[in-house]
Amino acid sequence: MSDRLVLTGDHVPAPAGEPQPAPSPSRLTRMWATRGRAVRAPRIAVLDGLRLLAALSVVLFHYLAGSGSIPWQRTAVELFPTLHRIAGFGWLGVVFFFMISGFVICMSGWGKSAQQFWRGRILRLFPLYWAAVVLSSAAARLGPRTPGEQRVTVGQMLTNLTMMQEPLGVYHVDNVYWTLWVELRFYLLFSLVVLLGTSYRRVATFCWVWALGSVLAPKSDIPLLTQLLVPDWAPFFIAGMAFYLVRRAGRLEGETLGILALSWLLMQHHLPAIMAGEGHGINWKVCLTAITVMYLVMGLIALGKLDRIQWRWLPVAGAISYPLYLVHQSLGVRVIWRWNEQWGAWPTLLGVTAAMVLVAWVLHRVVEKPLTRLLRRLMAPPAERPRTPLA
């Protein structure tokens, strides 16, 4: 994702005629813009790497965590006894995605108008999503099919293009799309803050109100309220936003610590229901420990402790994580099912995973970049559109 941090350059100028000293990275991470003109700062590269790590963990979960004969015909328990147990925790990558999303959406929406905020979200999500829906639908209709798989209809594909197929009662073309509906509801809620104008106080208040609302909604007997407030997943987004507030302040303050503590407590309460609802019959204590480590890692990022990690491949990792997440199941599972017995278990696993990474990179370069540029021009306000010279 290309969202960047906003910083001020409020260092003391050098005397006239002398070169201006550059502010130190440590000061830049502490001095966030609340007023005045904002400038762009280097992206938080480590977030890109964490996105790819989260995506790969979900890939392994879908390829190896099942106890049945799909997609391997023989069970993954038999073929990969050790890796199968580890992959069972791969669904936690979704948790990390939501936490990172809370951080990044708060960051990218800061100081934006509602129009700018939604334009950015649409440009980020939909071009690749549309390509994935078409590609996955074509694979489902034309490629190998696993036992019991439902046939994708044209109407189902067209409805999936809206990203609102779940509330419309239509099956997902690919099961991974359910997380995007969760994301859209978070964007809808956060756009209320954007409408009012982002500030520390408004975002912090929003976190408190959402946390309280997520507790009360299931008891209200109002299904729409429960749908909007997503009680099970709200703590992760709230934690991400709180970590961004820490990032802007440059330190952990009492209120943000309180928000983080509340989100952690709500998370541990919802965790058994999440695991049961998603069919994850694995150790609750291990999952809780893993999520707590995610909190600690996000805390280090918020405090600027990982800013020195600027490996060149990290932006590429961040760019391919979203397309990898979108297509790995619908495409990869079919290839595994059709050819794993001929190729062997390990060559199939490594080959398919590498192929899905390559497909993700191609989608990013060939589909996302040009389609995003086109969509950006179409969505630009009239004043920002290039004028066509008169003949």
C-alpha positions, 0 to 999 in steps of 0.5 A: 500500500502506498499510504505514507506518514505525515510529518512536520519539518519544524527543526531550527533553521541554520544561520543564513548562508549555512546549509540547513541540517536535516532533522534526525530520524528520531526527532521526525518520529516524535514530531507529528503534524497537528497544524501547519503544512504537512510533508511526506515522510519515508513509508514505514517499510516494515509494515510492507514486510509484515503484510506479506508475512500475514498473507503467506501465513493465510496461504499456508493455512488454506493449503495445509491446515485442513484435515480432509483430503482437499486439496491434496487427495491424501490428507495434509496431516499425512503429507506434512505432519509438522508443517500441518500443525504450524499452518493451523495457526496461519489464520492469525494472519487475518488478525494481523491484517486487521490490526495493520489496517486500523493503523494505516487507514487512520494514517491515510485518512488523517487530514483528508476530506471524506471524498479524498478518503473514499477515493483512496480506499476505492483506488486501493481495493477495487482494481485488483479485486475486480481482476481477482473476481474475474480471474477466480470466476474463470478458473472456477468455470473452466479449470479443475474443480474440487469435490463438492464445489459449487458452480460459479454463475455469471450473476454471482460473479457480477454481484461479487464485483460490488464487494457487498455480496455477503449482505446481498445473500450471494456466495463469495466467488472466493471464500477469502473475500469475507474479510473485505466486507469487514474492512468496508464496514470499518471504512464506513465507521471511520469515515464519520471521523474523517467527516468531522475532521481527524484529530487526536481527541476525535480518533481517541473518542471514536475508539472508546465509543466503538469499543463500548458499542461493540459490547452493547450491540449484540445485546441490542437485538438490532441486527443492523447495529451488530453488522455495522459494529463488527464486535468480534473484529472491532478490537483489532482495528481499534488497537491499530488506530491506537497505535497510530495515535502513539506514532503521532505522539511519539510516546505511549500516553495514558489514554492510548495505553487504556485504549490498547488495554481495553482492546486486548481484553475485548480481543481475548474475550472474543477469541474463542468465538472467533476460533469456533466460528471460523472452524479453528479448533486449536489452542486458545493460549497459543493464539492469545500469545501470538496476538499479544506478540502482534501487539508488541510488534505494532508497539515497536512500530508505533514508537519508531523502533523499527524505522531503520528497517528499509530493505529494498524489497519490502515495498514490493512485498507490500505491493504483492501481499493484497493480490496474493491474498485475493487469488491464492486460494481460488487458483492454488487449490485447483492446481494442488488438487489436479497435479499434486500426485504427479508432482509430489507433495513438497514440489507441489507446495513450493511450486504453487506458492512460488507461482502464486507470488509470481501471479500476484506480482504480475497482477500488481504490475499489469492490472493494478497500476494501469487500472488504478491510473485510469480510475484515478483520472476518472474519479479526479475532480473536474479542476484536477483533470487535464484539459484537452487542447482545442483543435 
